[in-house]
């Protein structure tokens, strides 16, 4: 894979290099809720036909990135909760 034909995954703080026609690496793309994923694909297909549709694509992408980030934050919060649980078991 040549660098000229890849870009990094759009998910927050993911550095994975992926082909230009993909928005995110598979790990993150799977975290996008199905209706949003469909919207990204739909607006991607029509994005070259006028500015309003380009905006629709950007909005869909922004929403997809936000959804993935929210999911990741929730995971981090759950992990913290578990750690706190462990500490309280130790009486700290
Ligand atoms: Zn990624």
PDB file of the backbone (N, CA, C, O) and the ligand in Angstrom, with CONECT records:
HET     ZN  A 101       1
ATOM      1  N   UNK A   1       0.839  -1.205   0.000  1.00  0.00           N
ATOM      2  CA  UNK A   1       0.000   0.000   0.000  1.00  0.00           C
ATOM      3  C   UNK A   1       0.872   1.253   0.000  1.00  0.00           C
ATOM      4  O   UNK A   1       1.676   1.452   0.910  1.00  0.00           O
ATOM      5  N   UNK A   2       0.715   2.087  -1.008  1.00  0.00           N
ATOM      6  CA  UNK A   2       1.494   3.320  -1.080  1.00  0.00           C
ATOM      7  C   UNK A   2       0.800   4.435  -0.309  1.00  0.00           C
ATOM      8  O   UNK A   2      -0.428   4.510  -0.280  1.00  0.00           O
ATOM      9  N   UNK A   3       1.586   5.289   0.310  1.00  0.00           N
ATOM     10  CA  UNK A   3       1.035   6.362   1.136  1.00  0.00           C
ATOM     11  C   UNK A   3       0.159   7.312   0.320  1.00  0.00           C
ATOM     12  O   UNK A   3      -0.763   7.925   0.857  1.00  0.00           O
ATOM     13  N   UNK A   4       0.446   7.432  -0.964  1.00  0.00           N
ATOM     14  CA  UNK A   4      -0.307   8.352  -1.811  1.00  0.00           C
ATOM     15  C   UNK A   4      -1.760   7.915  -1.965  1.00  0.00           C
ATOM     16  O   UNK A   4      -2.629   8.730  -2.274  1.00  0.00           O
ATOM     17  N   UNK A   5      -2.019   6.633  -1.749  1.00  0.00           N
ATOM     18  CA  UNK A   5      -3.377   6.135  -1.943  1.00  0.00           C
ATOM     19  C   UNK A   5      -4.090   5.829  -0.644  1.00  0.00           C
ATOM     20  O   UNK A   5      -5.126   5.163  -0.634  1.00  0.00           O
ATOM     21  N   UNK A   6      -3.536   6.312   0.443  1.00  0.00           N
ATOM     22  CA  UNK A   6      -4.177   6.080   1.736  1.00  0.00           C
ATOM     23  C   UNK A   6      -4.297   7.385   2.515  1.00  0.00           C
ATOM     24  O   UNK A   6      -3.633   8.374   2.209  1.00  0.00           O
ATOM     25  N   UNK A   7      -5.142   7.365   3.508  1.00  0.00           N
ATOM     26  CA  UNK A   7      -5.233   8.473   4.458  1.00  0.00           C
ATOM     27  C   UNK A   7      -5.508   7.826   5.811  1.00  0.00           C
ATOM     28  O   UNK A   7      -5.782   6.629   5.888  1.00  0.00           O
ATOM     29  N   UNK A   8      -5.434   8.623   6.875  1.00  0.00           N
ATOM     30  CA  UNK A   8      -5.658   7.979   8.167  1.00  0.00           C
ATOM     31  C   UNK A   8      -7.149   7.924   8.481  1.00  0.00           C
ATOM     32  O   UNK A   8      -7.927   8.774   8.049  1.00  0.00           O
ATOM     33  N   UNK A   9      -7.518   6.922   9.227  1.00  0.00           N
ATOM     34  CA  UNK A   9      -8.894   6.700   9.674  1.00  0.00           C
ATOM     35  C   UNK A   9      -9.439   7.974  10.304  1.00  0.00           C
ATOM     36  O   UNK A   9      -8.733   8.658  11.045  1.00  0.00           O
ATOM     37  N   UNK A  10     -10.710   8.295  10.007  1.00  0.00           N
ATOM     38  CA  UNK A  10     -11.280   9.562  10.473  1.00  0.00           C
ATOM     39  C   UNK A  10     -11.705   9.520  11.940  1.00  0.00           C
ATOM     40  O   UNK A  10     -12.032  10.554  12.523  1.00  0.00           O
ATOM     41  N   UNK A  11     -11.701   8.339  12.529  1.00  0.00           N
ATOM     42  CA  UNK A  11     -12.091   8.259  13.932  1.00  0.00           C
ATOM     43  C   UNK A  11     -11.086   9.035  14.781  1.00  0.00           C
ATOM     44  O   UNK A  11      -9.900   9.095  14.454  1.00  0.00           O
ATOM     45  N   UNK A  12     -11.565   9.621  15.863  1.00  0.00           N
ATOM     46  CA  UNK A  12     -10.725  10.455  16.710  1.00  0.00           C
ATOM     47  C   UNK A  12      -9.516   9.669  17.215  1.00  0.00           C
ATOM     48  O   UNK A  12      -9.653   8.582  17.775  1.00  0.00           O
ATOM     49  N   UNK A  13      -8.328  10.245  17.006  1.00  0.00           N
ATOM     50  CA  UNK A  13      -7.038   9.699  17.444  1.00  0.00           C
ATOM     51  C   UNK A  13      -6.726   8.291  16.930  1.00  0.00           C
ATOM     52  O   UNK A  13      -6.020   7.533  17.594  1.00  0.00           O
ATOM     53  N   UNK A  14      -7.244   7.941  15.761  1.00  0.00           N
ATOM     54  CA  UNK A  14      -6.854   6.686  15.117  1.00  0.00           C
ATOM     55  C   UNK A  14      -5.903   7.030  13.981  1.00  0.00           C
ATOM     56  O   UNK A  14      -6.226   7.857  13.129  1.00  0.00           O
ATOM     57  N   UNK A  15      -4.726   6.397  13.964  1.00  0.00           N
ATOM     58  CA  UNK A  15      -3.702   6.706  12.963  1.00  0.00           C
ATOM     59  C   UNK A  15      -3.640   5.664  11.852  1.00  0.00           C
ATOM     60  O   UNK A  15      -2.761   5.726  10.993  1.00  0.00           O
ATOM     61  N   UNK A  16      -4.553   4.719  11.863  1.00  0.00           N
ATOM     62  CA  UNK A  16      -4.515   3.635  10.896  1.00  0.00           C
ATOM     63  C   UNK A  16      -4.640   4.169   9.472  1.00  0.00           C
ATOM     64  O   UNK A  16      -5.514   4.989   9.191  1.00  0.00           O
ATOM     65  N   UNK A  17      -3.761   3.704   8.563  1.00  0.00           N
ATOM     66  CA  UNK A  17      -3.809   4.119   7.158  1.00  0.00           C
ATOM     67  C   UNK A  17      -4.775   3.217   6.403  1.00  0.00           C
ATOM     68  O   UNK A  17      -4.685   1.990   6.456  1.00  0.00           O
ATOM     69  N   UNK A  18      -5.704   3.862   5.699  1.00  0.00           N
ATOM     70  CA  UNK A  18      -6.730   3.114   4.976  1.00  0.00           C
ATOM     71  C   UNK A  18      -6.872   3.674   3.566  1.00  0.00           C
ATOM     72  O   UNK A  18      -6.467   4.809   3.318  1.00  0.00           O
ATOM     73  N   UNK A  19      -7.441   2.901   2.630  1.00  0.00           N
ATOM     74  CA  UNK A  19      -7.633   3.410   1.260  1.00  0.00           C
ATOM     75  C   UNK A  19      -8.496   4.664   1.257  1.00  0.00           C
ATOM     76  O   UNK A  19      -9.344   4.849   2.131  1.00  0.00           O
ATOM     77  N   UNK A  20      -8.270   5.531   0.254  1.00  0.00           N
ATOM     78  CA  UNK A  20      -8.960   6.820   0.187  1.00  0.00           C
ATOM     79  C   UNK A  20     -10.476   6.697   0.089  1.00  0.00           C
ATOM     80  O   UNK A  20     -11.192   7.612   0.495  1.00  0.00           O
ATOM     81  N   UNK A  21     -10.975   5.592  -0.437  1.00  0.00           N
ATOM     82  CA  UNK A  21     -12.426   5.476  -0.602  1.00  0.00           C
ATOM     83  C   UNK A  21     -13.115   4.964   0.665  1.00  0.00           C
ATOM     84  O   UNK A  21     -14.332   4.779   0.684  1.00  0.00           O
ATOM     85  N   UNK A  22     -12.339   4.738   1.712  1.00  0.00           N
ATOM     86  CA  UNK A  22     -12.938   4.355   2.989  1.00  0.00           C
ATOM     87  C   UNK A  22     -12.863   5.528   3.953  1.00  0.00           C
ATOM     88  O   UNK A  22     -11.926   6.325   3.910  1.00  0.00           O
ATOM     89  N   UNK A  23     -13.857   5.624   4.820  1.00  0.00           N
ATOM     90  CA  UNK A  23     -13.886   6.722   5.786  1.00  0.00           C
ATOM     91  C   UNK A  23     -13.099   6.359   7.039  1.00  0.00           C
ATOM     92  O   UNK A  23     -12.350   7.174   7.579  1.00  0.00           O
ATOM     93  N   UNK A  24     -13.282   5.123   7.488  1.00  0.00           N
ATOM     94  CA  UNK A  24     -12.648   4.674   8.723  1.00  0.00           C
ATOM     95  C   UNK A  24     -12.102   3.261   8.548  1.00  0.00           C
ATOM     96  O   UNK A  24     -12.491   2.547   7.624  1.00  0.00           O
ATOM     97  N   UNK A  25     -11.192   2.863   9.447  1.00  0.00           N
ATOM     98  CA  UNK A  25     -10.722   1.488   9.449  1.00  0.00           C
ATOM     99  C   UNK A  25     -11.898   0.590   9.865  1.00  0.00           C
ATOM    100  O   UNK A  25     -12.889   1.080  10.407  1.00  0.00           O
ATOM    101  N   UNK A  26     -11.791  -0.697   9.616  1.00  0.00           N
ATOM    102  CA  UNK A  26     -12.914  -1.599   9.893  1.00  0.00           C
ATOM    103  C   UNK A  26     -13.332  -1.564  11.364  1.00  0.00           C
ATOM    104  O   UNK A  26     -14.519  -1.628  11.681  1.00  0.00           O
ATOM    105  N   UNK A  27     -12.354  -1.463  12.251  1.00  0.00           N
ATOM    106  CA  UNK A  27     -12.655  -1.427  13.689  1.00  0.00           C
ATOM    107  C   UNK A  27     -13.618  -0.293  14.019  1.00  0.00           C
ATOM    108  O   UNK A  27     -14.602  -0.482  14.735  1.00  0.00           O
ATOM    109  N   UNK A  28     -13.317   0.885  13.485  1.00  0.00           N
ATOM    110  CA  UNK A  28     -14.152   2.039  13.812  1.00  0.00           C
ATOM    111  C   UNK A  28     -15.430   2.080  12.987  1.00  0.00           C
ATOM    112  O   UNK A  28     -16.481   2.489  13.479  1.00  0.00           O
ATOM    113  N   UNK A  29     -15.336   1.654  11.728  1.00  0.00           N
ATOM    114  CA  UNK A  29     -16.522   1.683  10.872  1.00  0.00           C
ATOM    115  C   UNK A  29     -17.619   0.804  11.482  1.00  0.00           C
ATOM    116  O   UNK A  29     -18.804   1.130  11.405  1.00  0.00           O
ATOM    117  N   UNK A  30     -17.207  -0.311  12.085  1.00  0.00           N
ATOM    118  CA  UNK A  30     -18.185  -1.211  12.717  1.00  0.00           C
ATOM    119  C   UNK A  30     -18.864  -0.566  13.915  1.00  0.00           C
ATOM    120  O   UNK A  30     -19.925  -1.020  14.345  1.00  0.00           O
ATOM    121  N   UNK A  31     -18.262   0.489  14.458  1.00  0.00           N
ATOM    122  CA  UNK A  31     -18.851   1.173  15.617  1.00  0.00           C
ATOM    123  C   UNK A  31     -19.872   2.237  15.203  1.00  0.00           C
ATOM    124  O   UNK A  31     -20.594   2.772  16.044  1.00  0.00           O
ATOM    125  N   UNK A  32     -19.926   2.538  13.909  1.00  0.00           N
ATOM    126  CA  UNK A  32     -20.895   3.522  13.428  1.00  0.00           C
ATOM    127  C   UNK A  32     -22.280   2.870  13.385  1.00  0.00           C
ATOM    128  O   UNK A  32     -22.438   1.809  12.780  1.00  0.00           O
ATOM    129  N   UNK A  33     -23.281   3.484  14.015  1.00  0.00           N
ATOM    130  CA  UNK A  33     -24.635   2.919  13.966  1.00  0.00           C
ATOM    131  C   UNK A  33     -25.104   2.738  12.525  1.00  0.00           C
ATOM    132  O   UNK A  33     -24.826   3.588  11.679  1.00  0.00           O
ATOM    133  N   UNK A  34     -25.805   1.652  12.233  1.00  0.00           N
ATOM    134  CA  UNK A  34     -26.196   1.298  10.862  1.00  0.00           C
ATOM    135  C   UNK A  34     -26.873   2.426  10.076  1.00  0.00           C
ATOM    136  O   UNK A  34     -26.518   2.645   8.918  1.00  0.00           O
ATOM    137  N   UNK A  35     -27.832   3.147  10.662  1.00  0.00           N
ATOM    138  CA  UNK A  35     -28.485   4.219   9.885  1.00  0.00           C
ATOM    139  C   UNK A  35     -27.500   5.315   9.477  1.00  0.00           C
ATOM    140  O   UNK A  35     -27.601   5.870   8.383  1.00  0.00           O
ATOM    141  N   UNK A  36     -26.550   5.624  10.358  1.00  0.00           N
ATOM    142  CA  UNK A  36     -25.542   6.638  10.039  1.00  0.00           C
ATOM    143  C   UNK A  36     -24.590   6.139   8.961  1.00  0.00           C
ATOM    144  O   UNK A  36     -24.203   6.894   8.070  1.00  0.00           O
ATOM    145  N   UNK A  37     -24.217   4.872   9.043  1.00  0.00           N
ATOM    146  CA  UNK A  37     -23.324   4.286   8.043  1.00  0.00           C
ATOM    147  C   UNK A  37     -23.990   4.345   6.665  1.00  0.00           C
ATOM    148  O   UNK A  37     -23.346   4.639   5.658  1.00  0.00           O
ATOM    149  N   UNK A  38     -25.296   4.058   6.649  1.00  0.00           N
ATOM    150  CA  UNK A  38     -26.043   4.115   5.383  1.00  0.00           C
ATOM    151  C   UNK A  38     -26.069   5.540   4.842  1.00  0.00           C
ATOM    152  O   UNK A  38     -25.931   5.763   3.639  1.00  0.00           O
ATOM    153  N   UNK A  39     -26.246   6.497   5.744  1.00  0.00           N
ATOM    154  CA  UNK A  39     -26.306   7.908   5.347  1.00  0.00           C
ATOM    155  C   UNK A  39     -24.962   8.369   4.775  1.00  0.00           C
ATOM    156  O   UNK A  39     -24.922   9.105   3.789  1.00  0.00           O
ATOM    157  N   UNK A  40     -23.871   7.937   5.393  1.00  0.00           N
ATOM    158  CA  UNK A  40     -22.533   8.291   4.884  1.00  0.00           C
ATOM    159  C   UNK A  40     -22.362   7.738   3.477  1.00  0.00           C
ATOM    160  O   UNK A  40     -21.905   8.443   2.577  1.00  0.00           O
ATOM    161  N   UNK A  41     -22.729   6.473   3.289  1.00  0.00           N
ATOM    162  CA  UNK A  41     -22.579   5.844   1.964  1.00  0.00           C
ATOM    163  C   UNK A  41     -23.460   6.543   0.931  1.00  0.00           C
ATOM    164  O   UNK A  41     -23.032   6.790  -0.196  1.00  0.00           O
ATOM    165  N   UNK A  42     -24.690   6.858   1.325  1.00  0.00           N
ATOM    166  CA  UNK A  42     -25.631   7.482   0.407  1.00  0.00           C
ATOM    167  C   UNK A  42     -25.115   8.865  -0.035  1.00  0.00           C
ATOM    168  O   UNK A  42     -25.116   9.188  -1.223  1.00  0.00           O
ATOM    169  N   UNK A  43     -24.679   9.667   0.936  1.00  0.00           N
ATOM    170  CA  UNK A  43     -24.230  11.017   0.607  1.00  0.00           C
ATOM    171  C   UNK A  43     -22.874  10.991  -0.100  1.00  0.00           C
ATOM    172  O   UNK A  43     -22.565  11.895  -0.876  1.00  0.00           O
ATOM    173  N   UNK A  44     -22.061   9.958   0.164  1.00  0.00           N
ATOM    174  CA  UNK A  44     -20.773   9.803  -0.547  1.00  0.00           C
ATOM    175  C   UNK A  44     -21.034   9.601  -2.029  1.00  0.00           C
ATOM    176  O   UNK A  44     -20.337  10.163  -2.873  1.00  0.00           O
ATOM    177  N   UNK A  45     -22.032   8.801  -2.337  1.00  0.00           N
ATOM    178  CA  UNK A  45     -22.324   8.496  -3.737  1.00  0.00           C
ATOM    179  C   UNK A  45     -22.815   9.711  -4.512  1.00  0.00           C
ATOM    180  O   UNK A  45     -22.620   9.796  -5.725  1.00  0.00           O
ATOM    181  N   UNK A  46     -23.452  10.653  -3.820  1.00  0.00           N
ATOM    182  CA  UNK A  46     -24.010  11.814  -4.529  1.00  0.00           C
ATOM    183  C   UNK A  46     -23.226  13.087  -4.259  1.00  0.00           C
ATOM    184  O   UNK A  46     -23.623  14.170  -4.690  1.00  0.00           O
ATOM    185  N   UNK A  47     -22.092  12.954  -3.532  1.00  0.00           N
ATOM    186  CA  UNK A  47     -21.436  14.165  -3.027  1.00  0.00           C
ATOM    187  C   UNK A  47     -20.837  15.040  -4.114  1.00  0.00           C
ATOM    188  O   UNK A  47     -20.575  16.218  -3.868  1.00  0.00           O
ATOM    189  N   UNK A  48     -20.608  14.500  -5.317  1.00  0.00           N
ATOM    190  CA  UNK A  48     -20.018  15.316  -6.373  1.00  0.00           C
ATOM    191  C   UNK A  48     -21.057  16.142  -7.130  1.00  0.00           C
ATOM    192  O   UNK A  48     -20.720  16.914  -8.028  1.00  0.00           O
ATOM    193  N   UNK A  49     -22.299  15.968  -6.761  1.00  0.00           N
ATOM    194  CA  UNK A  49     -23.352  16.651  -7.525  1.00  0.00           C
ATOM    195  C   UNK A  49     -23.909  17.859  -6.774  1.00  0.00           C
ATOM    196  O   UNK A  49     -25.103  17.920  -6.482  1.00  0.00           O
ATOM    197  N   UNK A  50     -23.062  18.790  -6.474  1.00  0.00           N
ATOM    198  CA  UNK A  50     -23.573  20.033  -5.887  1.00  0.00           C
ATOM    199  C   UNK A  50     -23.213  20.228  -4.436  1.00  0.00           C
ATOM    200  O   UNK A  50     -22.997  19.269  -3.695  1.00  0.00           O
ATOM    201  N   UNK A  51     -23.153  21.477  -4.044  1.00  0.00           N
ATOM    202  CA  UNK A  51     -22.654  21.851  -2.733  1.00  0.00           C
ATOM    203  C   UNK A  51     -23.566  21.395  -1.598  1.00  0.00           C
ATOM    204  O   UNK A  51     -23.080  20.970  -0.549  1.00  0.00           O
ATOM    205  N   UNK A  52     -24.876  21.477  -1.794  1.00  0.00           N
ATOM    206  CA  UNK A  52     -25.815  21.087  -0.747  1.00  0.00           C
ATOM    207  C   UNK A  52     -25.583  19.633  -0.364  1.00  0.00           C
ATOM    208  O   UNK A  52     -25.671  19.271   0.809  1.00  0.00           O
ATOM    209  N   UNK A  53     -25.288  18.806  -1.355  1.00  0.00           N
ATOM    210  CA  UNK A  53     -25.078  17.389  -1.086  1.00  0.00           C
ATOM    211  C   UNK A  53     -23.720  17.141  -0.455  1.00  0.00           C
ATOM    212  O   UNK A  53     -23.558  16.228   0.354  1.00  0.00           O
ATOM    213  N   UNK A  54     -22.743  17.960  -0.832  1.00  0.00           N
ATOM    214  CA  UNK A  54     -21.441  17.867  -0.181  1.00  0.00           C
ATOM    215  C   UNK A  54     -21.608  18.163   1.307  1.00  0.00           C
ATOM    216  O   UNK A  54     -21.006  17.509   2.159  1.00  0.00           O
ATOM    217  N   UNK A  55     -22.437  19.160   1.601  1.00  0.00           N
ATOM    218  CA  UNK A  55     -22.700  19.499   3.000  1.00  0.00           C
ATOM    219  C   UNK A  55     -23.399  18.342   3.706  1.00  0.00           C
ATOM    220  O   UNK A  55     -23.108  18.052   4.866  1.00  0.00           O
ATOM    221  N   UNK A  56     -24.314  17.684   3.011  1.00  0.00           N
ATOM    222  CA  UNK A  56     -25.012  16.533   3.592  1.00  0.00           C
ATOM    223  C   UNK A  56     -24.009  15.435   3.924  1.00  0.00           C
ATOM    224  O   UNK A  56     -24.114  14.780   4.962  1.00  0.00           O
ATOM    225  N   UNK A  57     -23.032  15.237   3.030  1.00  0.00           N
ATOM    226  CA  UNK A  57     -21.995  14.224   3.261  1.00  0.00           C
ATOM    227  C   UNK A  57     -21.158  14.602   4.471  1.00  0.00           C
ATOM    228  O   UNK A  57     -20.890  13.766   5.335  1.00  0.00           O
ATOM    229  N   UNK A  58     -20.742  15.873   4.533  1.00  0.00           N
ATOM    230  CA  UNK A  58     -19.927  16.304   5.670  1.00  0.00           C
ATOM    231  C   UNK A  58     -20.680  16.154   6.987  1.00  0.00           C
ATOM    232  O   UNK A  58     -20.102  15.784   8.008  1.00  0.00           O
ATOM    233  N   UNK A  59     -21.983  16.448   6.949  1.00  0.00           N
ATOM    234  CA  UNK A  59     -22.793  16.312   8.159  1.00  0.00           C
ATOM    235  C   UNK A  59     -22.871  14.848   8.584  1.00  0.00           C
ATOM    236  O   UNK A  59     -22.782  14.534   9.771  1.00  0.00           O
ATOM    237  N   UNK A  60     -23.037  13.957   7.610  1.00  0.00           N
ATOM    238  CA  UNK A  60     -23.124  12.526   7.907  1.00  0.00           C
ATOM    239  C   UNK A  60     -21.802  12.028   8.492  1.00  0.00           C
ATOM    240  O   UNK A  60     -21.788  11.249   9.445  1.00  0.00           O
ATOM    241  N   UNK A  61     -20.690  12.490   7.907  1.00  0.00           N
ATOM    242  CA  UNK A  61     -19.361  12.083   8.388  1.00  0.00           C
ATOM    243  C   UNK A  61     -19.142  12.586   9.813  1.00  0.00           C
ATOM    244  O   UNK A  61     -18.672  11.845  10.676  1.00  0.00           O
ATOM    245  N   UNK A  62     -19.485  13.849  10.048  1.00  0.00           N
ATOM    246  CA  UNK A  62     -19.316  14.427  11.379  1.00  0.00           C
ATOM    247  C   UNK A  62     -20.126  13.640  12.410  1.00  0.00           C
ATOM    248  O   UNK A  62     -19.646  13.363  13.510  1.00  0.00           O
ATOM    249  N   UNK A  63     -21.354  13.284  12.042  1.00  0.00           N
ATOM    250  CA  UNK A  63     -22.210  12.524  12.948  1.00  0.00           C
ATOM    251  C   UNK A  63     -21.630  11.136  13.216  1.00  0.00           C
ATOM    252  O   UNK A  63     -21.673  10.644  14.343  1.00  0.00           O
ATOM    253  N   UNK A  64     -21.090  10.513  12.172  1.00  0.00           N
ATOM    254  CA  UNK A  64     -20.508   9.176  12.318  1.00  0.00           C
ATOM    255  C   UNK A  64     -19.285   9.217  13.237  1.00  0.00           C
ATOM    256  O   UNK A  64     -19.124   8.355  14.101  1.00  0.00           O
ATOM    257  N   UNK A  65     -18.427  10.221  13.047  1.00  0.00           N
ATOM    258  CA  UNK A  65     -17.232  10.362  13.882  1.00  0.00           C
ATOM    259  C   UNK A  65     -17.648  10.604  15.334  1.00  0.00           C
ATOM    260  O   UNK A  65     -17.055  10.044  16.255  1.00  0.00           O
ATOM    261  N   UNK A  66     -18.670  11.442  15.532  1.00  0.00           N
ATOM    262  CA  UNK A  66     -19.143  11.739  16.886  1.00  0.00           C
ATOM    263  C   UNK A  66     -19.709  10.488  17.550  1.00  0.00           C
ATOM    264  O   UNK A  66     -19.510  10.265  18.744  1.00  0.00           O
ATOM    265  N   UNK A  67     -20.422   9.669  16.760  1.00  0.00           N
ATOM    266  CA  UNK A  67     -21.019   8.446  17.309  1.00  0.00           C
ATOM    267  C   UNK A  67     -19.937   7.478  17.773  1.00  0.00           C
ATOM    268  O   UNK A  67     -20.057   6.855  18.828  1.00  0.00           O
ATOM    269  N   UNK A  68     -18.879   7.358  16.973  1.00  0.00           N
ATOM    270  CA  UNK A  68     -17.773   6.461  17.330  1.00  0.00           C
ATOM    271  C   UNK A  68     -17.069   6.988  18.591  1.00  0.00           C
ATOM    272  O   UNK A  68     -16.731   6.226  19.497  1.00  0.00           O
ATOM    273  N   UNK A  69     -16.860   8.300  18.622  1.00  0.00           N
ATOM    274  CA  UNK A  69     -16.184   8.896  19.773  1.00  0.00           C
ATOM    275  C   UNK A  69     -17.008   8.700  21.051  1.00  0.00           C
ATOM    276  O   UNK A  69     -16.463   8.405  22.115  1.00  0.00           O
ATOM    277  N   UNK A  70     -18.329   8.868  20.928  1.00  0.00           N
ATOM    278  CA  UNK A  70     -19.201   8.678  22.084  1.00  0.00           C
ATOM    279  C   UNK A  70     -19.114   7.243  22.597  1.00  0.00           C
ATOM    280  O   UNK A  70     -19.090   6.997  23.803  1.00  0.00           O
ATOM    281  N   UNK A  71     -19.066   6.299  21.648  1.00  0.00           N
ATOM    282  CA  UNK A  71     -18.962   4.897  22.035  1.00  0.00           C
ATOM    283  C   UNK A  71     -17.644   4.622  22.748  1.00  0.00           C
ATOM    284  O   UNK A  71     -17.606   3.905  23.748  1.00  0.00           O
ATOM    285  N   UNK A  72     -16.551   5.207  22.219  1.00  0.00           N
ATOM    286  CA  UNK A  72     -15.236   5.012  22.827  1.00  0.00           C
ATOM    287  C   UNK A  72     -15.190   5.632  24.217  1.00  0.00           C
ATOM    288  O   UNK A  72     -14.637   5.044  25.146  1.00  0.00           O
ATOM    289  N   UNK A  73     -15.771   6.819  24.358  1.00  0.00           N
ATOM    290  CA  UNK A  73     -15.785   7.475  25.664  1.00  0.00           C
ATOM    291  C   UNK A  73     -16.560   6.653  26.673  1.00  0.00           C
ATOM    292  O   UNK A  73     -16.184   6.564  27.842  1.00  0.00           O
ATOM    293  N   UNK A  74     -17.649   6.051  26.210  1.00  0.00           N
ATOM    294  CA  UNK A  74     -18.459   5.224  27.092  1.00  0.00           C
ATOM    295  C   UNK A  74     -17.630   4.026  27.569  1.00  0.00           C
ATOM    296  O   UNK A  74     -17.689   3.642  28.737  1.00  0.00           O
ATOM    297  N   UNK A  75     -16.859   3.445  26.649  1.00  0.00           N
ATOM    298  CA  UNK A  75     -16.004   2.310  27.004  1.00  0.00           C
ATOM    299  C   UNK A  75     -14.982   2.714  28.047  1.00  0.00           C
ATOM    300  O   UNK A  75     -14.750   1.988  29.014  1.00  0.00           O
ATOM    301  N   UNK A  76     -14.364   3.886  27.851  1.00  0.00           N
ATOM    302  CA  UNK A  76     -13.358   4.375  28.794  1.00  0.00           C
ATOM    303  C   UNK A  76     -14.011   4.605  30.154  1.00  0.00           C
ATOM    304  O   UNK A  76     -13.439   4.266  31.190  1.00  0.00           O
ATOM    305  N   UNK A  77     -15.209   5.181  30.145  1.00  0.00           N
ATOM    306  CA  UNK A  77     -15.922   5.448  31.398  1.00  0.00           C
ATOM    307  C   UNK A  77     -16.232   4.143  32.125  1.00  0.00           C
ATOM    308  O   UNK A  77     -16.105   4.054  33.347  1.00  0.00           O
ATOM    309  N   UNK A  78     -16.642   3.125  31.352  1.00  0.00           N
ATOM    310  CA  UNK A  78     -16.944   1.827  31.963  1.00  0.00           C
ATOM    311  C   UNK A  78     -15.693   1.214  32.577  1.00  0.00           C
ATOM    312  O   UNK A  78     -15.737   0.633  33.661  1.00  0.00           O
ATOM    313  N   UNK A  79     -14.578   1.352  31.868  1.00  0.00           N
ATOM    314  CA  UNK A  79     -13.319   0.813  32.378  1.00  0.00           C
ATOM    315  C   UNK A  79     -12.936   1.518  33.676  1.00  0.00           C
ATOM    316  O   UNK A  79     -12.500   0.876  34.632  1.00  0.00           O
ATOM    317  N   UNK A  80     -13.101   2.848  33.708  1.00  0.00           N
ATOM    318  CA  UNK A  80     -12.793   3.610  34.921  1.00  0.00           C
ATOM    319  C   UNK A  80     -13.662   3.148  36.070  1.00  0.00           C
ATOM    320  O   UNK A  80     -13.205   2.995  37.202  1.00  0.00           O
ATOM    321  N   UNK A  81     -14.947   2.927  35.746  1.00  0.00           N
ATOM    322  CA  UNK A  81     -15.897   2.477  36.753  1.00  0.00           C
ATOM    323  C   UNK A  81     -15.409   1.154  37.360  1.00  0.00           C
ATOM    324  O   UNK A  81     -15.459   0.964  38.575  1.00  0.00           O
ATOM    325  N   UNK A  82     -14.940   0.251  36.507  1.00  0.00           N
ATOM    326  CA  UNK A  82     -14.443  -1.045  36.956  1.00  0.00           C
ATOM    327  C   UNK A  82     -13.220  -0.859  37.848  1.00  0.00           C
ATOM    328  O   UNK A  82     -13.085  -1.511  38.883  1.00  0.00           O
ATOM    329  N   UNK A  83     -12.328   0.048  37.429  1.00  0.00           N
ATOM    330  CA  UNK A  83     -11.124   0.302  38.235  1.00  0.00           C
ATOM    331  C   UNK A  83     -11.495   0.862  39.590  1.00  0.00           C
ATOM    332  O   UNK A  83     -10.933   0.467  40.612  1.00  0.00           O
ATOM    333  N   UNK A  84     -12.438   1.778  39.598  1.00  0.00           N
ATOM    334  CA  UNK A  84     -12.885   2.349  40.875  1.00  0.00           C
ATOM    335  C   UNK A  84     -13.463   1.255  41.762  1.00  0.00           C
ATOM    336  O   UNK A  84     -13.245   1.228  42.973  1.00  0.00           O
ATOM    337  N   UNK A  85     -14.210   0.350  41.123  1.00  0.00           N
ATOM    338  CA  UNK A  85     -14.773  -0.777  41.849  1.00  0.00           C
ATOM    339  C   UNK A  85     -13.691  -1.618  42.503  1.00  0.00           C
ATOM    340  O   UNK A  85     -13.826  -2.047  43.649  1.00  0.00           O
ATOM    341  N   UNK A  86     -12.600  -1.852  41.750  1.00  0.00           N
ATOM    342  CA  UNK A  86     -11.485  -2.633  42.276  1.00  0.00           C
ATOM    343  C   UNK A  86     -10.856  -1.937  43.473  1.00  0.00           C
ATOM    344  O   UNK A  86     -10.519  -2.569  44.474  1.00  0.00           O
ATOM    345  N   UNK A  87     -10.701  -0.599  43.348  1.00  0.00           N
ATOM    346  CA  UNK A  87     -10.071   0.136  44.444  1.00  0.00           C
ATOM    347  C   UNK A  87     -10.939   0.089  45.694  1.00  0.00           C
ATOM    348  O   UNK A  87     -10.435  -0.063  46.807  1.00  0.00           O
ATOM    349  N   UNK A  88     -12.255   0.222  45.499  1.00  0.00           N
ATOM    350  CA  UNK A  88     -13.101   0.227  46.689  1.00  0.00           C
ATOM    351  C   UNK A  88     -13.110  -1.171  47.331  1.00  0.00           C
ATOM    352  O   UNK A  88     -13.287  -1.294  48.543  1.00  0.00           O
ATOM    353  N   UNK A  89     -12.921  -2.217  46.523  1.00  0.00           N
ATOM    354  CA  UNK A  89     -12.805  -3.562  47.091  1.00  0.00           C
ATOM    355  C   UNK A  89     -11.559  -3.675  47.974  1.00  0.00           C
ATOM    356  O   UNK A  89     -11.530  -4.420  48.954  1.00  0.00           O
ATOM    357  N   UNK A  90     -10.529  -2.907  47.590  1.00  0.00           N
ATOM    358  CA  UNK A  90      -9.290  -2.944  48.365  1.00  0.00           C
ATOM    359  C   UNK A  90      -9.363  -2.030  49.583  1.00  0.00           C
ATOM    360  O   UNK A  90      -8.440  -1.977  50.396  1.00  0.00           O
ATOM    361  N   UNK A  91     -10.471  -1.317  49.691  1.00  0.00           N
ATOM    362  CA  UNK A  91     -10.648  -0.417  50.812  1.00  0.00           C
ATOM    363  C   UNK A  91      -9.891   0.896  50.653  1.00  0.00           C
ATOM    364  O   UNK A  91      -9.553   1.546  51.642  1.00  0.00           O
ATOM    365  N   UNK A  92      -9.622   1.290  49.389  1.00  0.00           N
ATOM    366  CA  UNK A  92      -8.873   2.537  49.165  1.00  0.00           C
ATOM    367  C   UNK A  92      -9.823   3.701  48.929  1.00  0.00           C
ATOM    368  O   UNK A  92      -9.377   4.830  48.722  1.00  0.00           O
TER     369      UNK A  92
HETATM  370 ZN    ZN A 101      -9.751   3.651  13.068  1.00  0.00          ZN
END
